[in-house]
Amino acid sequence: MKKLNFVTLFLGLSFLVSAQLPKVDLPIIPIPEVSIYLAPNGKDSNDGSEAKPMKTFFAAMQKINFGTPAIDNGNFYGEVVLKAGNYYPLLNTGFFQTLNQWRKPVNGGFVYRNVSIRGKGEVTIHGDSMSTNTQLIYLRGNGIKISNLNLKNLPLHGVFLDGNASKFHHDVLVDQVNVDGAIGFGIVFFGYERILTESCKVSNTCLSNKNELNNTCQWASGLKTEHCDHVTFRNNKVNHNWGEGVNTSYSRYVHVHDNIIWDNYSVNLYLHSASNGVFSHNLIYNSDSTIWRYCYGSGGISGSLSISNELTCTNACFFNTYNCNSKKHCCSNIDYDNIFPQISEYYLIDSVFIFNNILLGSDIQAWDAFSSFLNFGNLSNIFIEHNTVIGCTGNDQIQKSPISFISGTGFLSFENNRVRNNIFSADLSLPKTKLTRHFFNNGICNGNWKEQLKYDGNLWLKGPIDSGLNFDSDFENSAIPVLVEVTELSKIEPNTANNPALVQAVVKPDYILDDFYHIDRSAATNLGAVEIVSSTATSVPNSQSFKIYPNPSVGQISIQSTASIHRVQVFDLLGRGIVNKAIDDQGFLELDLKDLATGCYFVQINEESRQMLIISNH
């Protein structure tokens, strides 16, 4: 352990080269072949055109054909378009598609009706008048898009895409869907491959567990996949749900990035038996102790970013043969093509990459809870790198630390796990607060777990001491913050004005190309999630005729120009237009950008060249 008493230090380390990041495929959504319109004042006797909209989803769905056996495997793609307004479905008249409304038998096979739903204008669907435990949006099938909807006060789930864990449905996009208030899940996918959920907001869901009413330690999640492959969650905001915030249970090939996840019950980001996953550029924090706790009366320890295997299949299978080095396990799931439940294998924690995340009042923990006969676990190839974790604290009953590895079973394969180039800090004056926690039962499958867990190049408030683990390549500095408010992220940005504990590492993983703000990582890369750059400057000097400040911004920017401003455009890093405003101003403008996700954008004034803007909304 090296103690730092100066501003910067260049670090050269030799270590194993990490594996390449897994490739996660995005969905392909076909263009709808027919569009049927609804309106709050529509009539089901209308033809469903935009001029003569219908009223209910059931009536609109009947206007969409089933497919033809010889064309596109029997698939037909249609959409229901909701015109602007407030919708109040009555009793059980939500947006519900039964199995027979999705497929029908033809000549010994099936043809399919795949239905997308989108709002045109400001659309809000209220569940206040629906029956108890009634689904609002429940769809099956392939090539589905659900977009531009506000869902409020739901008697069960917000959006449920119900596929097949044994024979996946495929290709679904959920975009700009806001769920506020649900008894169950906010947005959930079961048995799908190629999923994209982006620019959604999920809050105040899982209300069946509110104030720990459900003491069985089983509850819903705000945003969840279960038994899915190729999952992407990006640019979402998930908060104040009485269950896990984001949950990727039994899912493989997962990319969760550029989300803001905060104050969800017990776990903000839950990697439950997830494998081949990338979890990066997320802001994760806890600030509300009312909701940030863990499973009443269970004695468990909450984890903000939790990497875990947990035997929670209500219908687990015990018939397949596994051994101590197995990376798989299985559930038995209902398959509507078969009379008996079908075995669905899934992969345990393996090849998980966690980097460029900021966690405040939060922690990272990896654990395995498999127990009893033949329930073998696996925690292997976990790479926790270039994260900033500050402020996780314990209390009189529970011991907490920014980073922990725990196993409650002796049937665990634990191999090639790396923690490097992170910043870890916590207030050690508080009761039961430590910087590391490690606990393993005897009987690890591949021998000594300490030989399979490597700490390299991390920066600590105080050097940890844990018998058998080597922290000689790490650093300590008592000047790094022990607590940071979300509104004070500048305190953790590495610059000499606000952080005297800068450390730079010459060597970094090849796959980490940028930092939390998507700023390029130079060869001499900074430890933690944020790179050493001039990110606190008022503007990037691409143009001398105007400037933008503050930069970084939290929700609002000011633009000062030497000429009149007649158009402001904001683009994301892929060049997509996010904001396009035609205005007439004499050289000064304040622009509200609270709806933009945290990240980097380009701002263009009039026809000037673009300037980089860093948004840090929450």
N, C-alpha and C positions, 0 to 999 in steps of 0.2 A: 504494500500500500504506500503510495506516494502522496505526501501532503503538499498542497499548492498554496503558496503565499504570494503569488504574483499573477499577473493578468492572463498571459497566454503561455501555452506550452505545446510544442509540436511533438506528437507521439508517433513512433514507428513500431508496429507490432507485426509479428508473423503469426498467421493462424490459418486454419483450414479454409479453403474456398467453399462458400455456401452453395447449395444447389440452386439451379435456376428457378425463377418464379413459375408457378403453374399457370398455364394458359386457360383463361375462363372465357367461354364463348358467349356472345350476346344473342338475344333473340332476333328472329326475322319475322316481322309482322306483315302478313299479306294485306294488300289494299282491299277494303270491303267491296263486295260485289253489289251490295244494296244497302241503303241507309233509310231507316224508319225513324220518324221524328215524334217526340213526345213534348207536351207542354202542360203546365199546371192546369190550364183551362181547356185542354184538348178533349176530344171525344173518341171513344173506341170505335165509333161508327165511321170516323173519318178514314181517309185512304193512307194516312201516315206520311204524307208529303210535308215539306217544310211549311207550305201554306195552309195545309189541313192536318195538323198533328193529332196523334192519338193521345190517350191519357195514361194507360197502364202498360207496364213492361210485358205482361202476359199477352196482351192483344198485339203489341208490336212484334213480339217474338214469332207469332204465328204468321206474320208477313214475310219471314225469312225462311228460305227453302232449306231442305236437306240437300246433301250433295248427290252426285251421280257416281255409281260404282267405278266407272272407267276413268274418271277425272280426279286427279289429285288425291288418290286413295279414298275417295268418297267424301272429301271435305268441302263444305261450302262456308264462305265467310261473309257475315253481315254485321251491321252495327246499328245500335239504337242511340240516337242523338237526342239529348235533353236540351230543349231551348231554355233560355235564362229564366230563373224564377225559383220559388220555393215549392218543394214537393213534399207531401205528407201521405205516404202510403198507409192504407187502412188495413188493420188486422194482419193478415198474412199475404198481402198483395205487394210484396217487395219485388226485388229484381232476382228472382229465384228460378233456376233452371234445373229441372229434375233429370234423372238419367234418361228417361224416355223422351224428354224434350231436347236432349242433346244428340241421341243416336236412335236409329231404327233399323231393324233387320231387313235386308234385301238379298235374296238369292243366296242364303247361307252366310252372308257377311253383314257388314253394317255400313250405313252412310251417316254423315254427321252434319249438325248445324252448330257452327261456332259463332258466338255472339260477343261482340265488343260493345262497350258503353262509353260514351264521351259526352261531356257537357259543352255547350256552345254559349259562351258568355258566363255570367255568374250564376252557378247552379248549386243549390243547397238541398239536400235530401234529409228530412227530419224523421226520426223513428218514434216520435212521441205517441203516435196513434196506432202503432203496430202491436201485435200480440206478444206476450212474454215468450222469450226464447225463439223468436222468429228471426231468420237470417235476412239481412238487408240485400247485399250483393253476393250471390252464390252461383258460380259458373263452373262449367267443365269445358274440356276441349282444348284445341290448339290455335295458335295464331291470334291470341286475344289481347286487346288493348283496352285499358280502363284509364280514363284521363279527365282532368279538369273538373273534379267534383269535390264538394264539401259535404261530409257526412256527420250528422250530429245526433246524440242521444239515442243510441242504438240498443235494442233489447237483447241482442246477442253479439255477433261479430260485425265488423264493418265490411271488409272484403274477404271472401273465402274462395280461393281457386282450388277446387277439389279434383285432383288427378288420380294417379294410380301408382302406389309405391313399388309394385312389381312390374308394371309396364308403363313407364312415364308418359304423361302428356307433355307437350312441348311448346315453347315459344309464347311467352306472355310478358307484357309491358304494363306496369302501373306507374302513371306519371301525373304529378300535380294533383294527387288525391289527399285531402286533409280529413283526418278522422278525429273528432273531438267528442269523446264520451261513448263508451261501449261496455256492455256487461262482460263480454269476452275479448277475443283478439281484435286488434285494430286492423291489420292486414296479415293474412296467413296463406301460405301455399303448401299443398300436400301432394307429393308424387309428381313433380314437374322437373323438366330440364330446360335450360336456357330461360332464365328469369331476369328481368331488369326492373328494379323499383327505384325511381329517382324523383327528386324534388317534391317529396311527400312530407306531410306533417302528421304525426301520430301522438296524441296525448290523451290523458284521462280515460284510458281503457283498462281492461282487466278488473272492472269494478266489482265483480263477484268476490274479489279478495280485498276490497278496500278496508283499511284499518285492520288487516289480518283476520277478516271474518272466516277465511278458509284456512283452518289450522292443520290441514292434511299435508301442507307443503307441496301442493300441486296447484298450478294456476296458469293462466294464459300469458301471452306476451304481446307487446305492442306491435312489433314487426317480426314475422317468423317464417322460416322454411322448415319443413320436416320431410325427410326422405326425398331430397332434391339434389340435382346436379347442375353445375354451371349457373351459379347465383351471383348477381351483382346488385348491391345496395349502394347507392351513391347520392350525395347531396340531399340527404333526408334530415329532418329534425324529429327526434323521438324523445319525449320527456313526460315525467309525472304519470307513468303507467304503473298500476298496481300488480305488475308482473315484470319479467325480464323486458328490457327495452328492445334490443335487437337480439334475436335468437336464431342460430343456424343449426338446428338439431339434425343429426344424422345426414348431413349434407356434405357433398364433395365438390371440389372446384368452386371455390367461393371467393368473391372479391368484395370486401366491405370498405369503402373509402370515402373520405370527404364528407362524413356525416357529423352532426352534433347530437350527442346522446347524453342526457343528464337527468338525474334525480328519478331513476326508475327503481322499483322495489327490488332490493337484494342484488340484482345484477344489471348493469347497463348494457354490456356487450357480452353475450354468452355463446362461446364456441363449444357447443355441446356435441361431442363425438363428430366434430367437423374435421375434414382433412383436405390437404392440397389447397390451402386457403391463404389469401393475402388480406391483412387487416391493417390499413395504413391511412395516414392523414386525417384521423378522426380527433375531434375534440370531445373528451369524455370527462364529466365532472359531477360532483355531488355537493349540493349546498343546502338541501332541505332535509333535516334529520327526521321530519315527520314521515317521510316516505322511504328514506334511505336506511333500511334495517333488514333483518333477515328472519324469515320463517318463525313466527311466534312459538316459543317454547321448545324449539328443536335443538338448541345449543349449537347451531351451525355458525359459520363465519361468512359474512357477505363478501362478495368480490366484484369489483367494478368491471374489469375485463377478465373474464373467467374462462380458462382453457381447460376443458374437463371431459371426462367420460363418466357418465352417470347412468346406471341401469334403471331406466324409468319406463321401459316398454310395459304397458299394462298387459300386453299379451306376448311377452318375450318367448322366443323359441329356444329350446334346449336340445334339439335333435341333431344339429350340425356338430361336427367334430372340430374343436379348436384346441390349440396348445399354448404354451407359455410365450411363444413368439408370434402368435397370431396378431394380425393387424385388423381383423374383422370381428364382427359379432352380428347378431340378427334379431329381428322382430318378426312376429306373425301378424300380417295385416289383411284386412278384408279386401278382397278383390272381386268386383262385381261380375267378372267373367268366370268365376269359379264358386262352387258351393262351399268349399272349405277355405279357411284362411291360408294365405300364401306366405312363404318365408321371404322376407326382404332383408338381404344382407346390407350392412353398412360398415364403413371404415372408422376405426378409432382414431384418436388424435395422432396425426402424422403429417409431416411437411407443412408446418404452419409458420407463416412469416408475419411478424408484428413489428412495424417500424413507422417512424415519423408521426406517432400519436402524441398528443398532449393529454395527460390525465391529472386532474386537480382534485384534491380531496378524495382521490381514488387510488386503486392499486391494480396490479397485474398478478394473477395467481394461476398456477397450473396444478391440477389435482385429479386424482382418480378415485372413484368411489365404488368400483366393482367389488363385490364380495360374494361369498358362498361358493358352492361347488361349480367349477368349470366356467366361471365368469372372468375370463382373462382380460386384462387391460393393457393399453399401450399408450405411452407418452414419449414420442420420439421425433427427432428432427424439428424441434421447436426453436425458432430463431427470433429472439427478442432484442431488437437493435435500434439505436438512434431514437429512443422515446424519451420524453420528459415527464417524470412522475413525481409530483410534489403534493404534500399535505395530507396523506393518508394517516389517520390517527386512531389509536385504540381507545378503550375506556376501561372502567373498573372490571367489566365482565369479559371483554373480548380483546384478544391480542391481535394487533394489525401491523402490517408492514407494506411498503411499496411493492415488494416482490416476494413471492413465496412459491415453493414447490412442496406438495403434500400428497401422500398416498395412504389410504386406509386399508390396503390389501397387500397380500404377499404374492399375488399373481400378476405382477406388473412387469412389462418390458419397458425399460427406460434407457434411451440410447441417443447420443449425439445431440444434446441440447445446449444452446449457446445464449448467453446474456452478455451483450457487449455494446460499448459506446453509448450507453444510456446515462441520464441524470436521475438520481434517486435522492429524495429528501423528505424529511418528516420532522415534526416537533418531538424530539426525544425526551422532552421534559414531561410530556403527558403520560398517564399510566398505560402500561402495556403496549407502548409504541416501540417497535423495533425497525431496523432497516431491512432485515431478511428473516424469513421463517422457512425452515426445512424440517419435514417430518416424513419418515418412511418406515413402514413395517419391515420386518425381516422377510427374506425370501424373494427379493427382486430377481426376475427371471435371468437377467444377464449380469448378475454379480453386483459389484459395488456401485451404487448410484452416483456417488461423489466423483467417480472417474468419468461419468457420462454427462456431467454438468460443469460447464466452463464459464467463468466470469472473466471478461477481458475489457480493459479500457473504459470502465464505467466511472462516473464521477459521483461521489457520495458526500453527504453532509459530514458524515463521520465514517471512517473505515469500518466495515462490518467484521465481526469475528465469528466464525462458524467452523468448528473443529472438522478438519479433513478437507475443507474447501480452500482454494488458493485465490487470494485477492491481490497478489503481488503486482499484477499489471493494472490495477485500478488506482483511482486517485480520490483524495478527500479534500474538502475545503469547507470550513465552517461558515463561510460568508454566503453560500448559496441560500436562497429563501427556504423557509420551512412551511410557508403557507402563501398561496397566491390566489387572489380573487379572480374570477373569470373576466371581470372588467379591467383587470390590471395585467393583461398578458404581456405587456411590454417589460415587466419585471423579469420575465424568463427569457426574453430575447437577448441573445448574446451581444452586448455592446458595452464598452467600458464605462458608459454613464450609469448603467443600472445593474450591472452584474459583474462583480470583480472575479468571478470564478470561471473564466473562459478557458476551455481546453480545446485544442484542435488535434484531430487524428489524421495522420497522413494516409493511413490505410482504412478503407471502408468497404463494405460489401459492394461488389460490382453492380448489383441490381438496384441499389439505391442511387437514383439519378438526381433527385431533388430533395427539398425539405417539406415541412408541414405546410408552408405557404406556396409550394410548387416553385420555389426559387432554386435555380441550378446549384447542385453541390459541386464545389470546386475540388481540386485535388487535395487541398488541405482542409478537410471537412470538419465542421464543429461537432462536438459531442451533443447528444440530445436531439430533439426534433427540429430545432430551428437553426438555420445556417447563419454564419457571420456575414452579413451583407448590409448595405445601407438602406435597410428596410424602414428606418424611421425618418428618412428624408422626406421633404414635402412633396417631391415629385421626381420622376425619372426624367433626365434631361433630354427627351427626344424632340422637344419643341421649346422655343424661347417665348412664344407668344401667349401661353397660358400656364397656369399651375393648378395643381389639385392638392388639397390638404383637408384633414390630416391623412397621412398615408403611412402606415395602415389606418383603416377607418373602421369604426363600429357603427354601421348603419346609415351614416350621413356624411356627405362630402361637400366641401365648398370649392367652387371653380372660379378662378379669377383670370380674366383675359384682357389683353390690350385692345381687342376688337370686340364688336358685338357678337353675341352668341346666338346663332339661329338653329343649331341642331346639336344634340348630345346623344352619342351612341355608346353602349357598353357591350363588349364582346367577351366571351369566355376564351380559354386558351385554345379551343378548337376552331375559333373564328365564328362561332354562332352568335347571332345578335340576341342580346338579353334585354336591353333597353334601347328604345329609339324615340326620342322626344324632339318634336319641332317646337321651338320657342323663340321669343324675341326679347333679348335681354341686353343691357348696355355694358356688360363686362363682368358681372358678378352673379353667381347662381348658387343656391343650396339645393342639393339633390338627395332625396330619400332613397336609400338602397337597403332598407332593413330586410326586404324579402330575398335578398341574394344570399346564397350559401357561402360559408367561409371558403376562401380561396383567392386566386389571382385572376384579375380581369384587365382588359385594355379599355381605356376611355378615349374616345375620339370626339373632339370639339370641332364643329364645322367640317372642314376638309383637311384639318391638320393631321400630322402623323400621330399614331396612338401612343398613349402613355400608360405604364403599368400601374394598376391600383390593387392594393391588398385589402380584402374585406375580412374582418374578423367578427362577424355577427354571432349571436347566440340566442 
